[in-house]
Amino acid sequence: MGRPLFFQELYNTLLSAAPTSGRDFDQNLYYLLEQAKPKFLQLFDIPPRDPKEKQAIETGTAKLHGNTAISHFNDTFKHETLFLAQELDCSEILCAELIDEVAVMDRLGRSATAENAVVRLHEDRSYMLQCLKRIFEGAMNPASLSPRVGTMLNKYSLDLMACSFDFGGGRGKGRMAEKVVLELDRLKGSIEKMRVSLSNAPSATTNASFGNNILKYRLDALQHERAQLGHILFMFAAAREMDRTSVTKLVRWLAAAERTDPLIFYVLTSVLTSLDVTAEEDEMDGANSLLVDHELMVQMNSALEQTSWKVPELKACVNLQWSLWVREVRSRDPHLGGNLRGIEEDVEKIAQSGIKGNAFQYLRELVLASSPGADDTTVSIAEDASDAIGPDFQSYFLDQVDTLVQSLIIVMSPILKKIRTKEDDAEYAGSRGLRLSVSASQEPTRRNDTEALFRLIAAIYDRKELDSGLKYWREDGMDEGRLLAFLCWATEVKRPNLIVAVYDMLASLGRGPTCAEEAFNFFATGNANYGGSQTQSHGNFTWIALFLALHQDSEALLKSVGPQARNGSGQPTGGFTLPFDEVLMLRGFLRLLRNVIRYSKPAREVIRYHQNFNALQTLFNLVIFPVPLELKAALYETLAAFCTMDGAAKGVETIRAMWHHLERSGILRLSVSSGVEGGVAEEFERSETPQKQYPGTTAFIGLLVALVPVSKSGTAEQLSDVDTHIIPENLGIPHRSPGLGPYVTFVVDIILVKHASRDYRSATERFRLLDGAFHFVENCLESYELPSMLSMDLSPASLKNAATASTIAALCAHPGFDLLSRVLTTESPFRQTLFDYVRAAYGAIERDEIRTPYFISAVRRVLKILYRVLQIQTPFIDVLLPLLGQNPDIQGLTRTSPPRGILQLEQYLIWSPELVPQIGQYVNRTEDPEMMLLAVHILSMISESLIFNVVDSHLPNVSRRMNRLVVLLDRHEFTPSIIQGFVRLLEVDSEETDAAQDEVLTLDDLPKDTERSSNINHVLRESVMRLLLRNTTAGRPAPNLAHLLLGYPVRVASSEMSIVDPNSAGTGRSCLHAVLILVNAGVPRLRSKDAVHEEATLAESGLLPLFNRNPSLAEQCYRLIHQLCFHDYTSTPTLRYLRTREDFFARQLAILPIRPMVTSTHQDIGMLVYADRSRLPTSCKTLTSFLRLRSWVLECVSLELHQLSQNKQVHRLGQLLELLFDASAEFSYSNSVARNGISAFSGMAAAQPLIRLLEIFDSLDFKWEDKVKVQAVNLQVYREPDFAGCQETDEYDCQVYSVPLVMGVVSAKRRQIQRQNGVTPDALLHQIKAETLFVLDSCVRENHDRQIERARARSFEAWTHVLDVTLHESFDRLPLERRELITLDILQAIATFLSRASVSLFIAQSLAETILTLTTVLRADRHHQAVVQSTVDDAFAASLPVDRVHAAFRSIVQCVAQNGMSETVRGNLYASLTNFIHLVTAEDHAETPFGSTADNLNLSRTFSLIADDHHGDLSFLGSSTAKRAPVVTRTALESGTLAILNMFAERFVPVICKDGVDGSDLWKTVTFTYLDALIQLSRTEKTHQVLTVMTREGYLKNFVQSVKTADSQMMGVLKPDPDNLDPLYVYEAKMSLLVRIAQTRQGAERLLDCRVFAVLSQCEFIDARPQNDHAFIDHDSFLPSAISRYHQILAPALELAVSILSAVGQTAAVLKQALAFVLAHRSTVLVLLTDRWDQLTLAKLRELQLLVALCSLVLPVVDDLFVPTGFGAIHTAILSLSATCMGPRRWTNDVVPANENELQESQVPAKDFKPVIAPVKTSAGDGESAARIRSPAPSITDVITTLSAVREKLSSVIQQVQDMRIKLQSPTQIAIDDIDQIIEASYMDFLDELDINQRRALAKQELKKACVRQWQTALELLHWFETLLLLIWRHVNFFFIKNPRLTSHANSAVTDTTRSLRILKSSAIQLGPDSNQLRQYCAGILLPILDDAEDMDMVGFVFPAACLHEN
C-alpha cells in the first residue's frame, strides 16, 4: 500500500497544480506519478490469504513494505493482524502493513487497531480513485494547468489506459476499462456480502467479527468506490479511449444489470458517450475512433439482439444512441450497406424500436431519480432518489442525455414528426369512435411518445444550471436553428396533454435570467417570426391569450356561483369546477409564468404592471374559488414568485400589495371558537385532511414564506438596496389587531401543534408541510429586527417622538413578537412541539427511518428557530417587554399587551436536561454540515448563558462545584461522541476561501444559500473555535463546556491536572489535541531524534504551516493556546504539556512568519506597503489574522521565558533566547521559505540578517491601502441620524461599526420617509441608495483601518512583552559580547520607527516605555561590560560604539521634536535620553584601559575629569573666591552627543520646557531631571545652546518664578499628613536643575538676571520649619517625617545660593542680593544654627555646612558684625557653632539616623580584622625546631618567601618586555639570527618561501604578540605582588605595631603600589632592634625585597604613555 498518506499527498499535489507552477513543482509531480503507476496497475488487487504469511505473523517477525529488514511485532499487533486478515479475507502481510501504517500515524492520534486499518485501507483506495479522476480531468481539460503539466498528464493518462492490466484469477489481461468493469462486478459481490454480514453484526467489534459501525462504514466505502470506478469509466469514454471490446462489454453489462443497480447511471452514460457522434471532428477522425472500427457493428448487433435484457428499457435507450451512430457510420462509408434511402430506413427502424421500447419514459425516470429538480413534486421520485448517483456525476449524466435528445431532434426530426402525426391520428380516431384498419403487428394501445419527449426535456432542464436551455431559444450555427424550430413545432400541438407537456418543457427551458427573457419574448410575440422563423401564431402560447383564459375562467367561476353563493368569509362557494384538461393546462401555464417572473426582473415588472394582464388581481380572483387543490397550489406558488426581492423598491411594493390583496380576499379567516372559519383553513380541514394530501396548504405556506423575506448579508451595494420594512403597518386594521396574527395562528396552532394528530399519505407529504411551516416561523424570527433596539434612544422624551413610537409599534406588530411569546411562555404547546421534534429527530435520522429530504430540512429549520430565539430573546425580554409594560400609550397604539410568564429558553432547556445532549449529537451529522453548524452555535449560546453557568451543582465524589452544563454533560452517554464530533469538525479539511473574507458584516453566521454553503467547512471550524475561545477567556468560570471538549479532567483540582497523551491506552483525541495537530502540521521539531526524518517528510509533502494555508483559523488556534496558557485553571498543565511533549514554543518561534501570505484571488484585497517600499496584496482579514496569531505566539513565548527563568531551566531558556536574538542561529530544518513566511515577497534583500526579534519588529512597519473606495456624497437623507451609537466592541476589543445596527438606523430613516411621502419618488430612491452605499462603505473602510491598527497594536504589545521579560529576567543569559550591540540595534530600530511613523497613542506609549527599559538596561550593564571587556588588548574594546549610540540618540531626539506625541510618550523619552546622557558621561569619566597598542594616550583628561567631578562637591566652598574649572577635552562620543543636542535644540528644548511648565507632576519631575542632564552635558560649552534657548524663550525665568508660585504646595507638603508628595519631587528636580545651571558662570549670571535671590527671599516655605517634630523620628512610617521633608526643601535652596556665589565670584551687587536672601530668612537661619544637637542628622550637618559657606561668602558686604538685629546675631551663632565643633567633646558621636537607609547602615556592625597568617617563622635553617612547628595557617615566612619569588619573576618579565619594546622601536636592527628564531614560533609551513622583508615583517608581528603576552603576564604578577604586600602590611600592623589608628585604616583599599611599598617599609623599620626575634627576622628578610621592588620602574611599565608625556 506504500507509505502512509502517499495518495493523499499525490492528490493534494494535483489539486495545487496551477497555470504558473514552476519546474520544481513539475519535477516533483512527475516523480510522484511514476511512483504511483505500479500501484495504479494493481488497481484494487488484494492478494489472498497465505498459510506461510500467517505463520510468519504468528512468530512475530516478517518483512513489510518490501523492505529487507525484518520487523518484529508484539502480541497485540499479531492479534489485530490475524483478525483483520480473517475479516477482509486477504493477505496477512498486507494486513500487517496496513496496521503498521496506522501505527506510524500514531502521532496524529490514531490507534493501531483493525478498525482503523480498515479505515486506512478505504481512505487510501478513495484517494487513489480521486487521483485517477484528477489525472484524467487534467488531461482532458488542461486549460487550468501549465502547458508542461497538461502535456505530462495527457501522456501519462494515455500510457496508463494503454497498459495491460492483469484481471486475476486466470482471466488474462486487458485494458484498463475492462479491468474497471471487472472491479465493478467484484465490488457488487462484496457489497452483497457486506449487507448480509451487517444484518447479523453485533453492535460493537468482538474477537469474532467487526461491529455494526465498522461494517456500515465498509458498506458505504464500497458503494462509494464502485461509484467512483463508474465515474472513471465514463472518463475513458469521454476521452475516446474505449475500443469495441470495452464498449461491447459495457452493453452486455447493461443487459445483465438489475433495475435497482445505481451503476446503471454510470455505465449507460459511458455507453452513450462512447457512441456519441457529436464530438469534435478531430476526435471523430482519429485512428482509434470507433467510427472506423467495422467490427463494432457486428458485436453491437449481437449484444443488442440478446433477449435476456433484465431491463428492456435500457436496450431501448442504447438503440436510440445506436441509431445515431449507425447513421453517422454509414453516411461516412456507404460501402457498409445500401443506398442512402436504405440507410435511413434501417436507422429509422432502430430508432423506432428504441422509442417504442419506452426509451423516453425510462430516461425521464432516470433523470428524475438522478437529482431533485427545481419544481419536482413527484413523491415517489423524491423518496427513491437518495444516493442513486454521486453529485459530482449528475451534470455528466444530464449532459449526455441532453446530447442524445438534441441529436435526435436535429437528425431525426422527420421521425419525430411521423410519431406525433401517428399519435394525433390515433387520438382523432379515438375521439370519434372510428376504428382504423390495423394489422396484427401494430400495437393495440395508444402511445404518447411525443409527450414523453417533451417531459424528458422538461426533466433535464429542470435540473441543469440556469440559462443552459438558451440554445433552444436562439438560432445557432451548429444546429442551423433546428432546436428553435423544434420549439415552434412543439407549440403547434392541439391535444391538451401535449399542450401541458409543452408548457412544462418551456417552463424548464425558461429557467435563468436570459432564458426567462427569451421565453417572455417568445410568448409576447406569439412565436410569430420569432428568431427569424416563419410560423403561424398560436393562441395557446401567447401572454394575452393565456391571461385572457385566466380572466375567463375566473369570470365563469364567478357567474356559476353567483353573488348569493358567498359564504360568511366573503369567499365564493358552489359546486362548479373547471374541466380537468383546463386545470392541467392552467397548471402548466402557471409553472411557465412562475419561472419567467422568478428569474427575469424586467419580465416580472412588465407582467406585474401590465394593465391588460392585471396579474395579481387575476390570480387572487382564481384562488378564492374552490378550484382543485393542485391548481390552487400552482396559483399560490405563482403569487410567491412575484415576491422576489431583487427588484428592491418595486419588490417591496409588490410584497406590500400582496399582503393587502391577501387580507382583502379573505383567504384565511379564523374563528375564536373552532379556529376554522373559511378559506385555506377550511380546505385544510375538510378537503385535504381526509385525503391525507396537503398541496394547497403547503403552497399557501410557501406564499407566506415568500411574503416574509429575510435580508441576506452581502456587499455594501447590495445592502444599500435592502428595505427591511416590508409588512404593512396597518395590515388588518380596523377588523383586528395589526400584524400577521391569524397567519401565525394558522401555521403554529393548526399546522404545527396538531401535526401529530393527522394522517399523511407519505412521509414526504407530512414533512413537506412541516418544513414549509417551520420555514415560515424561521423567516419571521430572522426578519425580526430586535437587535436594532440596542442602538435606539429609549428615553422618556424619545418615546414621545412619533418616529420612535412607530418603530416600537412595528416591532410589536411583527410576527416575531407573537412567535417569541409563544416559544418563551410557560405553557407553550409550540415550544413543546419544537422540543419533541429535536428529541426524536436524531435517532430517526441515524436509523434512516424517514427517507425524505424534507425531514432533514425540517430538522434543520427547528434548530435554526431555537438558535434564533437564543439570539434575540435578550432584547425581547430585557428591553421590549418592560418598555411595553411601562408605556400604556404604546400598548394602545399597538393593541398589544406584554405576555406573562416569559422565561428564557435556557430555563426550559434546564427543565428538559436530555435536550442539550440531543442537540449536541447533531455535531456528528457529517452528511449535513449546516446541521452540525447549528448544533455548534446552539451549544455555544447555551455555554454563555448565565442560567447554565450558575455554579451550584456537585458531581459525585467531587468536592468542587461545577456549572450546570458541565454537570449535565460530564457523565452523559452521548458526551464521548459529542467530543469526537467536535474533534472531527476541527480536523475537517478546508481552506479559507476568499469569499468569506471582508464581507460587509454578516447578519448571521449561517449560510442562507448554496453559494455560501460551499464554505461551510471553514465556517464550521471557525464556529467551534469561537465556542472554545469564548469559554476560555480570563473572566470565564472554570471548568466549563470548553474545558470538557478540550479534554481537561474537570473532576480534578487544577493543581493536580495533567493532559493525557492521545496515544495512551484507553484515551482518545480531544479538541486540544486536534488544535495542536493543526498548528504543528508543517512545523518540524527542533530537538527530536526524528527531526531529520520529519523534515524530509515535510519537504517531500510540501505541507505549509497552518498560518500560510488558513490565517484566520491559525489565529484562532494560537489564541486558544494563549488563553489556555494564561488562564489560572489551565495554565500549569497546558504549559507543561506544550513544553515537554510538543516542544511547542521553540518550534513555533523558529517558524514564526515575518510577512503574511499573498492574497491574489479575492476581489476585496488591499495593498500592504512596507518601509522598504515592497508591496504585498492581501485582505484585511488575512492581515489582521496574521498579526494577531503572531502576537499570541509571542505572548506565549514571553510567558514561557518567564516560567523557564523562574524554574532555572537554562537549556530551554537558552534555546528560546537563541531563536530570538541570534541572527546566525542554525535551525533543524532547511525550509527557509517556511521559516521566513513569505519573505521572498519582500522585494529587497537585507544587507545582513537581522535577529528574529528585529525581523518581527520591522514587519510591523507598514501602511495599509484599502481597496474599498468611498465615493463622496452630499448627505441629505442621513444628515440627522447619528451613527456613533452603532459602534460596538468586537471580540478583539476593537471599536467597530456594526452593520446590523447601521442598517437599523437606515431602515428607521427609510420608514420615516415612507410615512412622510407615501410613495417614494425615484429620484429620492436613488439618493437614498447612494447615501446608504456611502454610509456602508465608510463604515467598512473605517472598520478595516481600526481592525488593522488594533491588530498591529496587539502585535507591538506582545513584542514588547517578550523583550521586557528578556531584559528583566533573562538579560544575563544573552551572550556577553553581543548583548550590548543587540540592545543598541533594537533601541535604534524602535526610535527610528517612532520618529517617522504615524502610529496610535497606545503603540507610541508602549514603544516609548520599551525605549526607557532598553536604555535603563544598557546603562546598568555598562559597568559589567567595561570590567569584562577591559581585559583584552584593544584600548577601545570596552567603549561604546560611537556611531550606533549617536544614531539611537538622534532618533530619540527626533521623536521628542516630532509633533503629536503625547505627554506620556515624551516623558518616557525624556527618561530614556537622561539614561543616554548619563551613559555617555559615565563612559567619558571611566578609566580607559591601557594596552600596548595605545602609544599616545595621556592622563591629563583623567585628572581633569576627576577635578570636574569634585567641582560639584561643596566641601571646597569655604574659600571666598571662585575657582576656574579646568578645560575638559571631550571624547568623540560626548562631542557627537552634544552636537546632536545642539542640532535639535531650537526645536526640542521648547517642547521640553513646556512640559516642565504645563505637564503633570510626574512628568514635570522627569522633565526637570532630563534638563538637568542636558545642562550637565553642555555646561562646559562656551555657547551653552540649551541654556541660551531656555533663557531666550523665557522658560528659565518661568522656572525660577515657579519656585515662589509653588509656595502653597510646599506648605502642604510640610503638613504632618500630606495629601501627596508629588510637589516635593517636582521641587527637588527643579532645584537640581537650577543648581546645575548655577555651577557655571554663564548659568549663574542667567539666574541672577531672573532675580533668583529675590524669589528665594519671598519663599515662605523656607521659614515653615516644623517645630514639633524634633522629639521623634518614626522609621516605620512609609512617608518621611515632616522635618526630613523640610530638609529636602531647604537644602536645595541653600545649595543654589552657594553655587551662584561660587560661580560668579566676589561681586558686590551679587553678594548684596545673597545677603538680602539671608536676612529675609534670618530667624530660620538662627534657629538652624542654634538648634540643639541631641537629634543631629547628616541632613542637618549638610545644612549647617551650606549655611556657614553662604554666610562666609556674603561676609565682605556686611557692614557691621555686631548689630544684633542684623547679621550680627548670625555671626554670633556661627561663632558659637565653631566653639561646639572645635571643642574637646566628640560631637560626631551625636549623629543619629534620619531615615530608614541611614538606620540600616548604622546597625551594620564593623568587621574586626581576623588574621590568616601564623606569627611564626619557618625556614630550612631552623632544623628540627622548625620541623616540630605545625602551624594550621601559613606562616609569615611563607608569605614573605612567596613575595620574593613573585618579585623576582616580575622583574624578569619586566626586563623581557623592555627588551622587546626596544627591538620593536627599531625593527630594522633585529639580527637575522634573531629573526629566524622569532618566526619559528609561528609554526608556519611556508617559512622557507619567504624573503627577508617578509620574514622581518612576520618577526615583528610575532614579537608584538609575544610582547603583549608578556605584558599581560607582568600585570598578573603585579596584581599578585600588590595583594601580597597588602596582606603582609595588615598583619604587621596587627601583630607588632598595635596601633589603633593604623588598624582603623585597615579597611582602606591600597591601590597604588608605590604607596604600599612605603607604608610597609616604614612598618618593617618600626620592628627595630628592641623587638623580639620574630620582628628582627621579618625586618631582615622583608627590607631587601622592598628595596628591590622600589627600584623597579613599575610606573613606567604600567603607564608608559604617562612616562612619555612627563618626558
Disulfide bonds with the S-S distance in Angstrom:
none
